[in-house]
């Protein structure tokens, strides 16, 4: 049972990778906790709700259904869920279980962070993307019209329970979208993980249990190490944004309707790698390897009809832009990236054009 300690000033907790660990959720609920509020979506509850319900046993709980989807990740939904909690008798002794994909984890965590000025949350991610990224690290949030996750807080969970068994019901496209985040982890910090994803791509894609568990554990370990070293993205944690600056602009420009988050990140990794090569930050050999491995886990939806100039303009409203300076995470070599700012706008635009044409 791989278990990775996340140790932050706010809280120390374990991210557990174990088949069947959804059934252990009650172990992590404080003895004096009041009502347990499960934030989920109807499809996740239909597929996996009975397992969680059995795990909660006789403990008082209330299921709150979120409609799902990036367009619904808004403050209006947070308010609606909070109202339901009050009506059901929620108070400062209550606890939230975020039971779903990354959007549920972000929104459920944010709800916990602000309800009664903060109550505990347990993250139980049910998509691969959420398991290897969103559920670990305490980032929570909601979207604005102008961009993704522009409202939020850092709210570390009591535990993260990562159960590979739930991936059996995940659509293939969703599974591939999660794999892009694991590829990202290898590029930024672990060349051996990257090689595994390159050399064993067939086994990963057919979901061979041992290989899948190993790459999940590798990505979770990296996330736990980075968050422990830098909880609030003051320095090191920014490397986790590789592919995200460009990817978020693509998501926002297409109104979160054309691309899954992981797909947008994959496209963003292509764009960032093109930019790194233009700046002389990465060798053509490593750049080609990055493009090749990202492409192995495709396809990414087509990008025709998307204007490069509009994507470039949207970069300015990314939450990682500080005092007008866009900070890019760019590969230096497989297993290492650098934070770069002050990049010439023409090079950024040219890199976007190259990624759109690929």
C-alpha positions as CSV (number, residue, x, y, z in Angstrom):
1,X,0.0,0.0,0.0
2,X,1.9,3.1,-1.2
3,X,1.2,6.0,1.2
4,X,2.8,9.4,0.7
5,X,3.0,12.0,3.5
6,X,2.1,15.5,2.7
7,X,3.5,17.7,5.5
8,X,2.4,21.4,5.4
9,X,2.2,24.2,8.0
10,X,-1.6,23.9,7.7
11,X,-1.9,20.1,8.1
12,X,0.0,16.8,7.7
13,X,-1.9,14.0,6.0
14,X,-1.5,10.9,3.9
15,X,-2.2,10.3,0.2
16,X,-2.9,6.6,0.0
17,X,-2.8,4.6,-3.2
18,X,-4.6,1.3,-2.5
19,X,-7.3,-0.7,-4.3
20,X,-10.5,-0.7,-2.3
21,X,-9.5,2.2,0.0
22,X,-12.8,3.9,-0.6
23,X,-14.1,1.4,2.0
24,X,-11.7,2.8,4.6
25,X,-13.1,6.4,4.5
26,X,-14.6,6.1,8.0
27,X,-11.1,5.6,9.5
28,X,-10.2,9.2,8.6
29,X,-13.4,10.9,10.0
30,X,-12.8,12.4,13.4
31,X,-14.6,10.6,16.2
32,X,-16.5,13.8,17.2
33,X,-17.5,14.8,13.7
34,X,-21.1,15.7,13.0
35,X,-22.9,15.3,9.8
36,X,-20.8,14.0,6.9
37,X,-21.7,15.9,3.6
38,X,-20.7,13.9,0.5
39,X,-20.3,16.3,-2.5
40,X,-20.6,14.3,-5.7
41,X,-22.2,14.1,-9.1
42,X,-25.2,11.8,-10.0
43,X,-23.1,9.6,-12.3
44,X,-20.3,9.0,-9.8
45,X,-22.9,8.2,-7.1
46,X,-24.7,5.8,-9.3
47,X,-21.4,4.0,-10.1
48,X,-19.7,4.1,-6.7
49,X,-22.1,5.5,-4.2
50,X,-23.0,2.2,-2.6
51,X,-19.4,1.5,-1.7
52,X,-19.0,4.8,0.0
53,X,-22.4,4.5,1.7
54,X,-21.4,1.1,3.1
55,X,-18.1,2.5,4.3
56,X,-19.9,5.3,6.2
57,X,-22.1,2.7,8.0
58,X,-24.4,4.3,10.5
59,X,-22.6,7.6,10.6
60,X,-25.1,10.5,9.8
61,X,-24.5,11.7,6.3
62,X,-26.1,13.7,3.5
63,X,-25.4,13.5,-0.2
64,X,-25.1,16.8,-2.1
65,X,-25.3,16.6,-5.8
66,X,-23.3,19.0,-7.9
67,X,-24.3,19.1,-11.6
68,X,-20.7,18.7,-12.8
69,X,-18.8,20.3,-15.6
70,X,-16.4,23.2,-15.8
71,X,-19.1,25.8,-16.7
72,X,-20.8,24.9,-13.4
73,X,-17.7,25.4,-11.3
74,X,-19.0,28.8,-10.1
75,X,-19.8,30.6,-6.9
76,X,-23.5,30.2,-7.5
77,X,-23.1,26.4,-7.1
78,X,-21.0,26.8,-3.9
79,X,-23.8,29.0,-2.4
80,X,-26.4,26.4,-3.4
81,X,-24.5,23.6,-1.8
82,X,-23.9,25.6,1.4
83,X,-27.6,26.4,1.7
84,X,-28.3,22.7,1.5
85,X,-25.8,22.1,4.3
86,X,-27.5,24.6,6.5
87,X,-30.9,23.2,5.8
88,X,-29.7,19.7,6.7
89,X,-28.3,20.8,10.0
90,X,-24.6,21.4,9.1
91,X,-22.5,23.2,11.6
92,X,-18.8,23.5,12.6
93,X,-18.6,19.9,13.5
94,X,-19.6,18.8,10.0
95,X,-17.2,17.3,7.5
96,X,-17.1,17.2,3.7
97,X,-16.1,14.3,1.5
98,X,-15.3,15.4,-2.0
99,X,-16.2,12.3,-4.0
100,X,-15.7,12.7,-7.7
101,X,-13.3,14.1,-10.3
102,X,-11.1,17.2,-10.2
103,X,-14.0,19.7,-10.5
104,X,-15.8,18.1,-7.6
105,X,-12.6,18.0,-5.6
106,X,-11.9,21.7,-6.2
107,X,-15.4,22.9,-5.5
108,X,-16.1,20.5,-2.6
109,X,-12.8,21.5,-1.0
110,X,-13.6,25.2,-1.5
111,X,-17.0,24.7,0.1
112,X,-15.3,23.1,3.1
113,X,-12.8,25.9,3.3
114,X,-15.5,28.6,3.6
115,X,-18.5,26.9,5.3
116,X,-18.7,28.1,8.9
117,X,-15.2,29.7,8.2
118,X,-13.7,26.2,7.5
119,X,-14.5,22.6,8.2
120,X,-12.5,19.5,7.3
121,X,-12.6,17.7,4.0
122,X,-11.5,14.3,2.8
123,X,-10.7,13.9,-0.9
124,X,-11.8,10.7,-2.6
125,X,-11.0,11.2,-6.2
126,X,-12.7,9.0,-8.8
127,X,-10.9,10.1,-12.0
128,X,-7.3,9.5,-12.8
129,X,-6.7,13.2,-13.4
130,X,-8.0,14.0,-9.9
131,X,-6.0,11.1,-8.3
132,X,-2.7,12.3,-9.6
133,X,-3.2,16.0,-9.4
134,X,-6.2,17.9,-8.1
135,X,-6.9,15.9,-5.0
136,X,-3.4,16.2,-3.5
137,X,-2.1,19.6,-2.3
138,X,-5.1,21.5,-0.9
139,X,-5.8,23.8,-3.9
140,X,-9.5,24.5,-4.0
141,X,-11.4,27.0,-6.1
142,X,-14.1,28.1,-8.5
143,X,-14.0,29.8,-11.9
144,X,-14.8,33.3,-13.1
145,X,-15.8,34.3,-16.6
146,X,-12.3,35.6,-17.1
147,X,-10.5,32.5,-16.1
148,X,-10.1,29.3,-14.3
149,X,-9.7,29.0,-10.5
150,X,-9.4,32.7,-10.0
151,X,-11.3,32.4,-6.7
152,X,-10.2,29.8,-4.2
153,X,-8.1,29.0,-1.2
154,X,-5.6,26.5,0.1
155,X,-7.4,24.0,2.3
156,X,-5.5,20.8,3.0
157,X,-7.6,17.6,3.4
158,X,-7.6,15.2,6.3
159,X,-6.6,12.5,3.8
160,X,-6.6,11.6,0.2
161,X,-7.9,8.1,-0.7
162,X,-6.8,7.1,-4.2
163,X,-8.5,3.8,-5.2
164,X,-7.4,2.5,-8.7
165,X,-10.5,0.2,-8.7
166,X,-12.8,3.1,-9.5
167,X,-10.9,3.7,-12.8
168,X,-12.6,0.6,-14.3
169,X,-15.7,2.6,-15.0
170,X,-13.8,5.6,-16.4
171,X,-14.4,6.4,-20.1
172,X,-11.3,5.9,-22.2
173,X,-11.1,9.6,-23.0
174,X,-11.2,10.6,-19.3
175,X,-8.5,8.0,-18.6
176,X,-6.2,9.3,-21.3
177,X,-6.8,12.9,-20.0
178,X,-5.5,11.8,-16.6
179,X,-2.4,10.1,-18.1
180,X,-1.3,13.5,-19.5
181,X,-0.9,14.7,-15.9
182,X,1.3,11.7,-15.1
183,X,3.4,12.5,-18.2
184,X,3.7,16.0,-16.9
185,X,5.0,14.7,-13.6
186,X,7.8,12.7,-15.3
187,X,8.8,15.7,-17.4
188,X,9.1,18.1,-14.5
189,X,10.8,15.8,-11.9
190,X,11.3,12.1,-12.7
191,X,13.0,11.0,-15.8
192,X,12.5,7.3,-14.8
193,X,8.7,7.8,-14.7
194,X,8.9,9.5,-18.1
195,X,10.8,6.4,-19.5
196,X,8.2,4.1,-18.0
197,X,5.4,6.0,-19.7
198,X,7.4,5.9,-23.0
199,X,8.5,2.3,-23.0
200,X,5.3,0.8,-21.4
201,X,2.7,2.9,-23.1
202,X,0.8,-0.1,-24.4
203,X,0.5,-1.6,-20.8
204,X,-0.6,1.8,-19.4
205,X,-3.2,2.2,-22.1
206,X,-4.7,-1.2,-21.5
207,X,-4.7,-0.5,-17.8
208,X,-2.4,-3.3,-16.6
209,X,-2.9,-3.2,-12.9
210,X,0.7,-3.3,-11.7
211,X,1.9,-0.7,-14.2
212,X,-1.0,1.7,-13.6
213,X,-0.6,1.5,-9.9
214,X,3.2,2.2,-10.3
215,X,2.7,5.3,-12.5
216,X,-0.1,6.6,-10.2
217,X,2.2,6.2,-7.2
218,X,5.0,7.9,-9.0
219,X,2.9,11.0,-9.8
220,X,1.4,11.2,-6.3
221,X,4.9,10.9,-4.7
222,X,6.1,13.8,-6.8
223,X,3.0,15.9,-5.9
224,X,3.4,15.1,-2.2
225,X,7.1,16.0,-2.3
226,X,6.5,19.3,-4.1
227,X,3.6,20.4,-1.9
228,X,5.5,19.5,1.3
229,X,8.4,21.7,0.1
230,X,6.1,24.6,-1.0
231,X,2.5,24.5,0.1
232,X,1.4,27.9,-1.4
233,X,3.2,28.0,-4.7
234,X,5.8,30.5,-3.6
235,X,8.5,28.8,-5.7
236,X,9.0,25.1,-6.3
237,X,5.3,24.3,-6.5
238,X,5.0,26.4,-9.7
239,X,6.7,23.6,-11.6
240,X,3.4,21.6,-11.3
241,X,2.0,24.2,-13.7
242,X,3.9,22.9,-16.7
243,X,1.4,22.9,-19.6
244,X,-1.2,24.7,-17.5
245,X,-0.6,28.3,-18.5
246,X,-1.2,27.6,-22.1
247,X,-3.8,25.0,-21.4
248,X,-5.9,27.2,-19.2
249,X,-6.1,29.8,-22.0
250,X,-7.3,27.1,-24.4
251,X,-10.0,25.9,-22.0
252,X,-11.2,29.5,-21.4
253,X,-11.2,30.4,-25.1
254,X,-13.3,27.3,-25.9
255,X,-15.6,28.0,-22.9
256,X,-14.6,24.7,-21.2
257,X,-16.7,22.8,-23.7
258,X,-14.2,21.3,-26.2
259,X,-11.3,20.0,-24.2
260,X,-11.0,18.0,-21.0
261,X,-8.6,19.6,-18.6
262,X,-5.9,17.0,-19.2
263,X,-6.3,17.4,-22.9
264,X,-5.8,21.1,-22.6
265,X,-2.7,20.5,-20.5
266,X,-1.3,18.1,-23.1
267,X,-1.7,20.8,-25.8
268,X,-0.1,23.3,-23.3
269,X,2.9,21.0,-22.9
270,X,3.4,21.0,-26.6
271,X,3.2,24.8,-26.7
272,X,5.6,25.2,-23.7
273,X,8.0,22.8,-25.3
274,X,8.0,24.7,-28.6
275,X,8.7,27.9,-26.6
276,X,11.5,26.3,-24.6
277,X,13.2,25.1,-27.8
278,X,12.9,28.5,-29.4
279,X,14.5,30.1,-26.3
280,X,17.3,27.5,-26.4
281,X,16.2,26.1,-23.0
282,X,15.8,22.5,-24.1
283,X,17.6,20.3,-26.7
284,X,15.8,19.3,-29.8
285,X,16.3,15.6,-28.7
286,X,14.4,16.1,-25.4
287,X,11.8,18.3,-27.1
288,X,11.1,15.6,-29.6
289,X,10.9,13.1,-26.9
290,X,8.3,15.2,-25.0
291,X,6.2,15.7,-28.1
292,X,6.4,12.0,-28.9
293,X,5.3,10.7,-25.4
294,X,2.5,13.2,-25.0
295,X,1.2,12.2,-28.5
296,X,1.3,8.5,-27.5
297,X,-1.5,9.1,-25.1
298,X,-3.6,11.1,-27.6
299,X,-5.5,12.1,-29.5
300,X,-6.1,15.6,-28.4
301,X,-9.3,17.2,-29.9
302,X,-8.7,19.3,-33.0
303,X,-7.9,22.9,-32.6
304,X,-9.0,24.4,-35.9
305,X,-10.9,27.6,-35.7
306,X,-9.0,28.8,-32.6
307,X,-7.1,32.0,-33.0
308,X,-3.6,32.1,-31.7
309,X,-3.8,35.8,-31.0
310,X,-6.8,35.3,-28.6
311,X,-5.0,32.5,-26.7
312,X,-2.0,34.8,-26.3
313,X,-4.2,37.6,-25.0
314,X,-5.8,35.3,-22.5
315,X,-2.4,34.4,-21.0
316,X,-2.5,37.9,-19.3
317,X,-5.4,36.9,-17.1
318,X,-3.9,33.7,-15.9
319,X,-3.7,33.6,-12.1
320,X,0.1,32.9,-12.4
321,X,0.7,36.2,-14.1
322,X,2.2,38.7,-11.7
323,X,2.3,42.4,-12.3
324,X,1.7,41.8,-16.0
325,X,4.6,39.3,-16.3
326,X,3.6,35.9,-17.5
327,X,5.5,33.1,-15.8
328,X,6.1,30.1,-18.0
329,X,7.2,26.6,-16.8
330,X,9.6,25.4,-19.5
331,X,11.4,22.1,-19.9
332,X,15.2,22.1,-19.5
333,X,15.6,18.4,-19.9
334,X,13.6,15.3,-19.2
335,X,13.0,15.5,-15.4
336,X,13.8,19.2,-15.0
337,X,11.9,22.4,-15.7
338,X,12.6,26.1,-15.1
339,X,10.3,29.1,-14.4
340,X,10.8,31.8,-17.1
341,X,9.3,35.3,-17.4
342,X,9.9,38.3,-19.6
343,X,9.5,36.2,-22.8
344,X,9.2,38.1,-26.1
345,X,5.5,38.1,-27.1
346,X,6.3,37.2,-30.7
347,X,8.0,34.0,-29.6
348,X,5.0,33.1,-27.4
349,X,2.6,33.7,-30.3
350,X,4.8,31.7,-32.7
351,X,4.9,28.8,-30.2
352,X,1.1,28.9,-29.9
353,X,0.8,28.8,-33.7
354,X,3.1,25.7,-33.8
355,X,1.0,23.9,-31.2
356,X,-2.2,24.7,-33.1
357,X,-0.8,23.4,-36.3
358,X,0.4,20.1,-34.9
